[in-house]
Amino acid sequence: MGKTPAFVDGQIAAIAYTNQLILVANNVSDFQDFQGLQIENWFQVIK
């Protein structure tokens, strides 16, 4: 895709993916390009 993620974001994503965890983050846009990664935003306000 031509995008290089921040090094620390890659580490966080790799740990979550390898351990089959759901990544909970407020900045989900930083992790959306990682394939196969489950992401949830618990900080999103539901109206």
Secondary structure, DSSP 4 states (H G I P E B T S, - for coil): ------HHHHHHHHHHHHTT-EEE-S-GGGTTTSTT-EEE-TTPPP-
